């Protein structure tokens, strides 16, 4: 079942026309299904109040839809977030008589310079997304899978349930998963994808996992469930930080 995860960065009125509203916290999900093809639309509904809302939405996405209705600091921040996350595929929609010449300098040398321009029409947008989703191939593999948690809760009669997207490999019913970073174990009791039961889920699939052996209160957003022994939890990260060209100050210890 091919699934496409889409970061929708624009007014809520258009998102509501695209799919059925699902889970909503600081991120709102809209779900669409046609045959075996599914779309998951992710909206940062608490942005710009919470920058993390934008970050989480973009970090889960395969592509982005950006609705531009004003030239503002919010637009600039959104462009930088998409570029930093490397979301190379997407489209933009112009409103309020804004023309492409006004935004072209803002998109230059970013991933957005390759985005398609679409009319402000939910029917056209929906068909464009269905076409892309239909062309996507689900990579089935025997490799162990990993799922970062974006929501977790207790369901009466079922127990602990988490929502997330499979980032790599394949998750199967009855898999024993390590919960990073706390190190506890949890068993996959069942898997659902867009309200349908499934025996397994692979990279790109949006899933709900019912878990055995762990409580919802033990979990948090950003925890990772994995059967991959190569994944470890550590208090230290070693690597290189790359600053965007528009940040004028060097990195310093204790900087937020």
KENUKOL-778354 format. One record per residue: residue number from 1; x, y, z of N, C-alpha, C in turn. Coordinates in steps of 0.1 Angstrom, whole numbers. Layout:
<atoms>
     i    n_px    n_py    n_pz   ca_px   ca_py   ca_pz    c_px    c_py    c_pz
   NUM       X       Y       Z       X       Y       Z       X       Y       Z
...
</atoms>
This chain:
<atoms>
     i    n_px    n_py    n_pz   ca_px   ca_py   ca_pz    c_px    c_py    c_pz
     1       8     -12       0       0       0       0       9      12       0
     2      11      19     -12      19      31     -12      13      42      -4
     3      21      49       4      16      60      12      25      72      10
     4      19      84       9      27      96       7      24     105      19
     5      35     110      26      34     119      37      37     133      33
     6      27     142      34      27     155      29      27     166      40
     7      37     174      41      36     186      50      28     197      43
     8      17     200      49       8     211      44      10     223      51
     9      16     233      45      20     246      51      12     257      46
    10       0     259      51      -9     269      46     -22     270      55
    11     -32     278      50     -44     279      58     -52     266      60
    12     -58     265      71     -65     253      75     -77     251      66
    13     -83     261      60     -95     260      51     -92     250      39
    14     -80     251      34     -77     242      22     -74     228      27
    15     -67     227      38     -64     213      43     -76     205      46
    16     -87     212      51     -99     205      55    -106     199      42
    17    -104     205      31    -110     201      18    -103     189      12
    18     -91     185      18     -83     175      11     -85     161      17
    19     -88     160      30     -90     147      36     -97     147      49
    20     -99     135      55    -106     134      67     -97     137      79
    21    -101     145      88     -93     150      99     -91     138     109
    22     -79     136     113     -75     126     123     -70     132     136
    23     -59     126     141     -53     130     153     -49     145     152
    24     -52     153     163     -48     167     163     -43     171     177
    25     -30     175     177     -24     181     189     -18     194     185
    26      -5     195     185       2     207     179       4     204     164
    27       1     191     160       1     187     146     -12     181     143
    28     -18     184     131     -31     178     127     -28     169     115
    29     -34     157     115     -33     148     104     -46     147      97
    30     -46     147      83     -57     145      75     -54     133      66
    31     -64     123      65     -61     111      59     -70     109      46
    32     -64     103      36     -71     101      23     -68      87      18
    33     -77      80      12     -75      67       7     -83      65      -6
    34     -76      59     -16     -82      55     -28     -76      42     -33
    35     -84      31     -31     -80      18     -34     -69      14     -24
    36     -57      11     -30     -46       7     -21     -36      19     -19
    37     -39      30     -24     -31      42     -22     -36      51     -11
    38     -27      56      -3     -31      65       8     -23      78       8
    39     -29      88      14     -22     101      16     -23     105      30
    40     -12     109      36     -13     115      50      -8     129      50
    41     -17     138      52     -14     152      52     -11     157      66
    42       0     164      68       5     168      81       5     183      82
    43      -3     189      91      -4     203      92       2     208     106
    44      11     218     106      16     223     118       7     233     124
    45      -4     229     131     -15     238     134     -11     247     146
    46       0     245     153       4     255     163      15     264     159
    47      19     263     146      29     273     141      22     285     136
    48      27     297     138      41     301     143      42     302     158
    49      32     299     166      33     299     180      44     290     185
    50      44     278     179      54     268     183      63     264     171
    51      75     267     171      84     264     159      85     249     158
    52      84     241     170      86     227     169      74     220     161
    53      63     227     161      52     222     153      55     221     138
    54      62     232     134      66     232     120      77     222     117
    55      87     221     127      98     211     125      93     197     124
    56      84     193     134      79     179     134      72     176     121
    57      63     185     116      56     183     104      65     181      92
    58      75     189      90      84     188      79      93     176      80
    59      97     173      92     106     161      93     100     148      90
    60      86     147      91      79     135      87      75     134      73
    61      78     144      65      72     145      52      81     140      40
    62      74     135      30      81     131      18      81     143       8
    63      71     151       9      70     163       1      62     174       8
    64      62     186       2      55     197       9      46     205       0
    65      35     210       5      26     219      -2      27     232       6
    66      31     243      -1      33     256       6      23     266      -1
    67      14     271       8       4     281       3       9     295       7
    68      12     303      -2      18     316       0       7     327      -1
    69       3     333      10      -7     344       9      -1     357      14
    70      11     358      18      18     370      22      33     368      22
    71      40     379      20      55     379      21      58     383      35
    72      63     374      43      64     377      58      76     369      63
    73      79     372      76      89     364      83      86     350      84
    74      73     347      86      68     333      87      71     325      74
    75      69     332      62      72     326      49      87     323      49
    76      96     332      53     110     330      52     114     319      61
    77     109     318      73     112     308      82     108     294      77
    78      96     293      70      92     281      65     100     276      53
    79     105     286      45     114     282      33     127     276      39
    80     132     283      49     145     278      55     143     264      61
    81     132     262      68     129     249      74     129     238      63
    82     122     240      52     121     231      41     134     228      35
    83     142     238      34     155     237      28     165     229      37
    84     164     232      50     173     225      60     169     211      61
    85     156     207      59     152     193      60     154     186      47
    86     157     193      36     160     187      23     147     181      17
    87     136     188      18     123     184      12     124     189      -3
    88     129     180     -11     132     185     -25     120     184     -34
    89     109     177     -30      97     176     -39      86     183     -32
    90      78     190     -41      67     198     -35      61     207     -45
    91      51     215     -40      45     225     -49      41     237     -40
    92      39     249     -47      34     260     -40      22     266     -47
    93      14     273     -39       1     279     -44       2     293     -40
    94      -1     302     -49       0     317     -47     -15     322     -45
    95     -16     331     -34     -29     337     -31     -27     353     -30
    96     -38     360     -29     -37     374     -26     -29     382     -37
    97     -30     378     -49     -24     385     -60      -9     385     -60
    98      -3     376     -52      12     375     -52      16     368     -65
    99      26     372     -71      30     366     -84      44     359     -81
   100      47     351     -91      60     343     -89      72     351     -89
   101      72     363     -96      83     372     -96      87     377     -82
   102      77     378     -73      79     383     -60      86     373     -51
   103      83     360     -53      88     350     -44     101     343     -50
   104     103     344     -63     115     338     -69     128     341     -62
   105     131     354     -58     143     356     -51     144     349     -37
   106     133     347     -31     133     340     -18     135     325     -19
   107     131     320     -31     133     305     -33     146     302     -39
   108     153     312     -45     166     309     -52     176     302     -43
   109     182     292     -49     193     285     -42     187     277     -30
   110     174     274     -30     168     265     -20     161     254     -27
   111     157     244     -20     150     232     -26     137     237     -33
   112     131     248     -29     118     253     -34     119     258     -49
   113     131     261     -54     132     265     -67     128     255     -77
   114     127     242     -73     123     231     -82     109     227     -79
   115     101     234     -70      88     230     -67      78     234     -79
   116      68     227     -81      58     230     -91      48     241     -86
   117      43     249     -95      33     259     -91      19     253     -95
   118      10     253     -85      -4     248     -88     -14     259     -85
   119     -25     258     -92     -36     267     -90     -42     265     -76
   120     -49     276     -71     -56     275     -58     -69     268     -60
   121     -68     255     -62     -80     246     -65     -78     233     -58
   122     -86     230     -48     -84     217     -40     -85     205     -49
   123     -93     205     -60     -95     194     -69     -82     191     -76
   124     -76     202     -81     -64     200     -89     -53     195     -80
   125     -52     201     -68     -42     197     -58     -43     182     -54
   126     -56     178     -52     -58     164     -48     -54     154     -59
   127     -58     158     -71     -54     149     -82     -39     148     -84
   128     -32     159     -82     -18     160     -83     -11     151     -73
   129     -16     151     -61     -11     143     -50     -14     128     -53
   130     -26     125     -58     -29     111     -61     -20     105     -71
   131     -17     113     -81      -8     109     -92       6     106     -86
   132      11     114     -78      25     112     -72      24     100     -63
   133      14      98     -55      13      87     -46      12      74     -54
   134       5      74     -65       3      62     -73      16      57     -79
   135      25      67     -81      38      64     -87      49      59     -77
   136      45      61     -64      55      57     -54      55      42     -52
   137      66      36     -51      68      22     -48      71      19     -34
   138      63      11     -27      66       7     -13      78      -3     -13
   139      88       0      -6     100      -8      -5      98     -19       6
   140      94     -31       2      93     -42      11     106     -48      13
   141     110     -51      25     123     -56      28     123     -65      40
   142     133     -73      42     134     -82      54     142     -75      65
   143     147     -63      62     155     -56      72     147     -52      84
   144     152     -52      96     145     -48     108     140     -33     107
   145     129     -30     113     123     -17     111     124      -8     123
   146     122       5     121     122      15     131     111      25     130
   147     104      29     141      93      38     140      95      49     151
   148      97      62     147      97      72     157      83      75     162
   149      80      78     174      67      80     180      63      95     178
   150      52      98     173      47     112     173      35     114     182
   151      27     103     184      16     104     194      15      90     201
   152      11      91     214       9      78     222      -2      80     232
   153     -10      70     234     -21      71     243     -26      57     246
   154     -35      56     256     -41      44     260     -55      42     254
   155     -58      31     248     -72      29     243     -78      18     251
   156     -90      20     256     -97      11     264    -100      -2     257
   157     -96     -13     263     -98     -26     257     -87     -31     247
   158     -78     -21     244     -67     -24     236     -53     -22     243
   159     -52     -11     250     -40      -9     257     -32       3     251
   160     -19       2     252     -10      12     247     -10      12     231
   161     -12      24     226     -12      26     211      -3      38     208
   162       6      36     198      14      47     193      11      50     178
   163      13      62     174      12      66     160      26      71     155
   164      29      67     143      42      71     137      43      67     123
   165      54      70     117      57      66     103      70      57     103
   166      69      46      96      81      37      96      92      44      88
   167     103      46      94     114      53      88     123      44      79
   168     124      32      83     133      23      76     129       8      79
   169     132      -1      70     130     -15      73     115     -18      73
   170     111     -29      80      98     -34      81      94     -38      95
   171      83     -34      99      77     -38     112      66     -48     110
   172      67     -59     118      57     -70     116      50     -73     130
   173      38     -78     128      30     -82     140      38     -92     148
   174      38     -90     161      45     -99     171      60     -96     172
   175      65     -86     164      79     -82     166      81     -77     180
   176      93     -80     186      98     -75     198     106     -62     195
   177     102     -51     200     109     -38     197     115     -32     210
   178     127     -27     208     134     -19     219     128      -5     218
   179     125       1     230     120      14     231     132      23     234
   180     137      31     225     148      40     227     142      54     231
   181     148      61     241     161      57     248     160      50     261
   182     148      46     265     146      40     279     150      26     280
   183     152      19     268     157       5     268     147      -6     272
   184     134      -2     273     124     -12     276     120     -20     263
   185     114     -31     265     109     -39     254      94     -39     252
   186      89     -39     240      75     -39     238      72     -48     226
   187      61     -55     226      57     -64     215      46     -58     207
   188      47     -59     194      37     -54     185      25     -63     185
   189      14     -59     191       2     -67     192      -6     -67     179
   190      -7     -55     173     -14     -54     160      -9     -41     153
   191     -11     -41     140      -7     -29     131     -19     -25     124
   192     -22     -11     124     -32      -6     115     -26       5     106
   193     -31       5      94     -27      16      84     -40      21      78
   194     -43      34      81     -55      41      76     -67      32      80
   195     -68      28      92     -79      20      98     -80       6      93
   196     -71       1      85     -71     -13      81     -60     -21      88
   197     -64     -33      93     -54     -42      99     -44     -46      89
   198     -32     -48      93     -21     -53      84     -11     -62      92
   199      -5     -71      85       4     -80      91      18     -73      92
   200      21     -63      84      34     -57      84      33     -43      78
   201      43     -35      80      44     -21      75      58     -18      72
   202      61     -11      61      74      -8      56      77       7      55
   203      89      10      52      94      24      52      84      33      44
   204      79      44      50      70      53      44      56      52      49
   205      53      40      54      39      37      59      36      44      72
   206      24      50      72      19      56      84      11      46      92
   207      15      44     105      10      32     112       5      36     126
   208      -5      28     131      -8      28     145      -5      14     150
   209       4      14     161       8       1     166       2      -1     180
   210      -5     -12     182      -9     -16     196       2     -24     202
   211       6     -20     214      18     -25     220      15     -33     233
   212      22     -43     235      21     -51     248      34     -50     255
   213      33     -49     269      45     -49     277      50     -35     281
   214      43     -24     277      47     -11     280      35      -2     282
   215      36       8     291      24      17     293      26      30     285
   216      15      36     282      15      48     274      23      59     281
   217      22      59     295      29      69     303      44      68     303
   218      49      56     298      63      54     297      69      61     285
   219      61      65     276      65      69     262      65      84     261
   220      71      89     251      71     103     248      74     105     233
   221      69     117     227      72     120     213      87     120     211
   222      91     114     200     106     113     197     112     100     201
   223     106      93     210     111      79     213     110      71     200
   224     119      61     199     120      53     187     118      38     191
   225     109      32     184     107      17     185     115      11     174
   226     123       1     177     131      -5     167     135     -20     170
   227     135     -28     160     140     -41     161     155     -42     155
   228     160     -31     151     174     -30     145     184     -29     156
   229     193     -40     157     203     -40     168     214     -29     166
   230     214     -23     154     225     -13     151     221       0     158
   231     208       2     161     204      15     167     207      15     182
   232     213      25     187     217      26     201     212      40     206
   233     211      41     219     208      53     226     221      59     233
   234     223      72     231     235      77     237     232      91     242
   235     240      96     252     239     109     258     247     119     250
   236     256     114     241     265     123     234     263     120     219
   237     264     131     211     264     130     196     276     137     191
   238     283     130     182     295     136     176     292     139     161
   239     294     151     156     292     154     142     295     168     139
   240     292     172     127     295     185     122     282     193     121
   241     281     205     125     270     214     124     272     223     112
   242     262     224     104     262     233      92     252     244      94
   243     257     256      95     249     268      97     243     273      83
   244     231     277      83     225     283      71     232     297      69
   245     232     301      56     240     314      53     234     326      60
   246     222     326      64     215     338      70     217     339      85
   247     224     329      91     227     330     106     240     337     108
   248     240     349     114     253     357     114     263     353     125
   249     258     345     135     267     343     147     273     329     147
   250     285     327     152     290     314     154     283     306     165
   251     284     293     165     278     285     176     287     287     188
   252     280     288     199     287     288     212     281     279     222
   253     289     275     232     284     266     242     272     273     250
   254     262     265     253     250     269     261     240     277     252
   255     243     279     239     234     286     230     222     278     228
   256     210     285     227     197     279     224     193     283     210
</atoms>
